[in-house]
Amino acid sequence: MREPFDLKIIVEPLLQWFAGHARSLPWRQRPEPYRVWVSEIMLQQTRVEAVKPYYERFMSALPDVKSLAECPEEELLKLWEGLGYYNRVRNMQCAAQQVCTEYGGQLPADYEALQKLKGIGHYTAGAIASIAYGIAVPAVDGNVLRVISRVTADDGDIMKQKVRVAMENDLTEIIPADAAGAFNQALMELGATVCLPNGEPLCEECPWRSFCRARQQGRIGELPVKSRAKPRKVEERTVLIIRAEDKVMLRRRPPRGLLAGLYELPNLSGHLTMEEAVEYAKEQGLHPLRICPLREAKHIFSHIEWRMIGYSIIIDETEGDYGDLLFVSVEETEARYPIPAAFSAYAQYLKLRLGNEKYKDLR
């Protein structure tokens, strides 16, 4: 909780600061509803600099709601490769199909209607409504929770829904009707570039430095209060690079669950011995010629941590029926099959570039 604080005092200094400090970002150049929507989904838990090239490629390939709605799934997932959280882009496509059916291909200029679309919650609906349509509704993300918690010295736990709702209600009372989009973007920008997390804000550059209570009370490092998440579940995996000549074996993951529908290097639960890895290959009808161990790797998902070991297995041929396993060239894999970043450490052995990596030479 916090002592009474007149939030109205934050508005003018913030807007003046934003007018002179707003970063030039691709989605800000033309803040149309679809462009804002795509950017906001991409920016969830991903840094701005990492998002920029993804955003430009995505908008070039799928420039409007209709093209997103009709995009084949593998092509869609390949465009998203490396961003993670693949259900987000699947939800976007479901929402795009809904928009085409119910709204003629145009995102509704209505805060409540936006929230009824798949994958759009309070924050994303607020961002689209305010930035693209000028509707005076808040858009409260992690940056906003942090800056408001600090300026008001509010020690409510930002992981609790009631604290987030209370902040949304407070901001609704002060958001300027004629500058709703600029206000919401300014709050996000302040959190992203000045009021940084982990107790390292650039206070001297802050437009609120003269009345920020966390600064006055020496509590910047304590705020915002955020309850600890549950420890991640640790899983041991063995990754196999199985190849013959210029082809490598891939497997498509099940349509539901972690990394649903993506392609992967074959992998098994637990840390297998070299002998067990060879036996697995033989069980698939393969004829291993040689095997060598690869380095250990780790990948962290939201709630799971994979601790991986790997083996490279050379086989004698790739002709035959191997069930759900398929052999494709590295070039074809790079161009067509979406591979999650969880396998990036092992993709390097194949000189297989994932996500942004394959575009580096073109920049």
Backbone hydrogen bonds, N-H to C=O, Kabsch-Sander energy under -0.5 kcal/mol:
donor,donor_aa,acceptor,acceptor_aa,energy
7,L,5,F,-1.2
9,I,6,D,-1.6
10,I,7,L,-1.9
11,V,8,K,-1.1
12,E,8,K,-0.5
14,L,10,I,-1.5
15,L,11,V,-2.5
16,Q,12,E,-2.4
17,W,13,P,-2.1
18,F,14,L,-2.6
19,A,15,L,-1.9
20,G,16,Q,-0.8
20,G,17,W,-0.9
21,H,17,W,-1.0
22,A,18,F,-1.8
25,L,23,R,-0.9
28,R,25,L,-1.5
29,Q,25,L,-0.9
29,Q,26,P,-0.6
30,R,26,P,-0.6
32,E,30,R,-2.9
36,V,32,E,-2.8
37,W,33,P,-2.5
38,V,34,Y,-2.5
39,S,35,R,-2.1
40,E,36,V,-2.5
41,I,37,W,-2.1
42,M,38,V,-2.2
43,L,39,S,-2.3
44,Q,40,E,-0.6
44,Q,41,I,-0.8
45,Q,43,L,-0.6
46,T,43,L,-1.5
51,V,47,R,-1.7
52,K,48,V,-1.9
54,Y,50,A,-0.6
55,Y,51,V,-3.0
56,E,52,K,-2.3
57,R,53,P,-2.1
58,F,54,Y,-2.8
59,M,55,Y,-2.7
60,S,56,E,-1.7
61,A,57,R,-2.3
62,L,58,F,-3.2
68,L,64,D,-1.8
69,A,65,V,-2.5
70,E,66,K,-1.7
71,C,67,S,-0.6
71,C,68,L,-0.8
76,L,72,P,-2.3
77,L,73,E,-2.9
78,K,74,E,-2.0
79,L,75,E,-1.9
80,W,76,L,-1.2
81,E,77,L,-0.7
81,E,78,K,-0.6
83,L,80,W,-2.7
84,G,80,W,-0.5
88,R,85,Y,-2.0
89,V,85,Y,-0.5
90,R,86,Y,-1.7
91,N,87,N,-2.8
92,M,88,R,-2.1
93,Q,89,V,-2.0
94,C,90,R,-2.2
95,A,91,N,-2.7
96,A,92,M,-2.7
97,Q,93,Q,-2.3
98,Q,94,C,-1.9
99,V,95,A,-2.7
100,C,96,A,-2.3
101,T,97,Q,-1.9
102,E,98,Q,-3.0
103,Y,99,V,-2.4
104,G,100,C,-0.5
105,G,99,V,-1.9
106,Q,103,Y,-1.4
110,D,108,P,-1.5
114,L,110,D,-2.4
115,Q,111,Y,-1.3
116,K,112,E,-0.6
116,K,113,A,-1.0
117,L,114,L,-1.6
120,I,117,L,-2.0
121,G,119,G,-0.6
125,A,121,G,-2.4
126,G,122,H,-2.4
127,A,123,Y,-2.5
128,I,124,T,-2.5
129,A,125,A,-2.7
130,S,126,G,-2.3
131,I,127,A,-2.5
132,A,127,A,-0.5
132,A,128,I,-1.8
133,Y,128,I,-1.0
133,Y,129,A,-0.6
134,G,130,S,-1.0
135,I,129,A,-2.5
137,V,135,I,-2.1
141,D,139,A,-0.8
145,L,141,D,-2.5
146,R,142,G,-1.9
147,V,143,N,-2.4
148,I,144,V,-2.3
149,S,145,L,-1.8
150,R,146,R,-2.1
151,V,147,V,-2.6
152,T,148,I,-1.8
153,A,149,S,-0.6
153,A,150,R,-0.5
154,D,149,S,-2.0
155,D,1,M,-1.5
155,D,153,A,-0.6
158,I,156,G,-0.6
158,I,225,V,-2.6
160,K,157,D,-2.0
163,V,160,K,-0.8
164,R,160,K,-1.6
165,V,161,Q,-2.8
166,A,162,K,-2.1
167,M,163,V,-2.0
168,E,164,R,-2.4
169,N,165,V,-2.5
170,D,166,A,-2.3
171,L,167,M,-2.6
172,T,168,E,-2.1
173,E,169,N,-1.1
174,I,170,D,-0.6
174,I,171,L,-0.9
175,I,171,L,-1.8
179,A,176,P,-1.6
181,G,130,S,-0.7
183,F,179,A,-2.4
184,N,180,A,-2.4
185,Q,181,G,-2.4
186,A,182,A,-2.3
187,L,183,F,-2.1
188,M,184,N,-1.9
189,E,185,Q,-2.8
190,L,186,A,-2.5
191,G,187,L,-1.8
192,A,188,M,-2.0
193,T,189,E,-2.1
194,V,190,L,-2.1
195,C,190,L,-2.9
196,L,194,V,-2.1
200,E,197,P,-1.0
202,L,194,V,-2.6
203,C,201,P,-1.2
205,E,202,L,-2.0
206,C,203,C,-1.7
209,R,206,C,-1.4
211,F,208,W,-1.7
212,C,208,W,-1.1
213,R,151,V,-1.9
213,R,211,F,-0.5
214,A,150,R,-1.9
216,Q,212,C,-2.2
217,Q,213,R,-2.6
218,G,215,R,-0.8
219,R,214,A,-3.0
220,I,214,A,-0.6
222,E,219,R,-1.3
223,L,219,R,-1.1
223,L,220,I,-0.7
225,V,156,G,-0.6
233,K,303,H,-2.6
235,E,305,E,-3.1
237,R,307,R,-2.0
238,T,268,L,-2.6
239,V,237,R,-0.5
239,V,309,I,-3.0
240,L,266,P,-3.0
241,I,311,Y,-2.9
242,I,240,L,-0.9
243,R,241,I,-0.6
243,R,313,I,-2.4
244,A,247,K,-1.8
247,K,244,A,-2.3
248,V,328,V,-2.9
249,M,242,I,-2.6
250,L,326,L,-3.1
251,R,264,E,-2.1
252,R,324,D,-0.8
253,R,262,L,-3.3
260,A,257,G,-1.5
261,G,254,P,-2.1
262,L,259,L,-1.8
263,Y,338,P,-2.6
264,E,251,R,-2.4
268,L,238,T,-2.1
270,G,236,E,-3.3
272,L,270,G,-0.8
277,A,273,T,-2.2
278,V,274,M,-2.1
279,E,275,E,-2.2
280,Y,276,E,-2.1
281,A,277,A,-1.9
282,K,278,V,-2.2
283,E,279,E,-2.1
284,Q,280,Y,-1.0
284,Q,281,A,-0.7
285,G,282,K,-1.9
286,L,281,A,-1.9
289,L,314,I,-3.7
290,R,314,I,-1.3
292,C,312,S,-1.9
294,L,310,G,-3.0
297,A,308,M,-2.3
299,H,306,W,-2.2
301,F,299,H,-0.6
301,F,304,I,-3.4
305,E,233,K,-3.0
306,W,299,H,-3.1
307,R,235,E,-2.7
307,R,305,E,-0.5
308,M,297,A,-3.2
308,M,306,W,-0.6
309,I,237,R,-1.9
310,G,294,L,-0.7
311,Y,239,V,-2.1
312,S,292,C,-2.9
313,I,241,I,-3.2
313,I,311,Y,-0.6
314,I,290,R,-2.6
314,I,312,S,-0.5
315,I,243,R,-2.2
316,D,287,H,-1.2
322,Y,320,G,-0.7
325,L,322,Y,-1.7
326,L,250,L,-2.4
328,V,248,V,-2.2
330,V,246,D,-1.0
333,T,329,S,-2.4
334,E,330,V,-2.8
335,A,331,E,-1.7
336,R,332,E,-2.5
337,Y,332,E,-0.7
337,Y,333,T,-0.8
339,I,337,Y,-0.5
343,F,340,P,-1.8
344,S,341,A,-2.0
346,Y,343,F,-0.8
347,A,343,F,-2.3
348,Q,344,S,-1.2
349,Y,346,Y,-1.0
350,L,347,A,-1.2
351,K,348,Q,-1.1
352,L,347,A,-2.5
353,R,351,K,-0.6
357,E,354,L,-2.0
358,K,355,G,-0.8
359,Y,356,N,-1.9
360,K,357,E,-1.4
362,L,359,Y,-1.5
363,R,359,Y,-0.5
363,R,360,K,-1.2
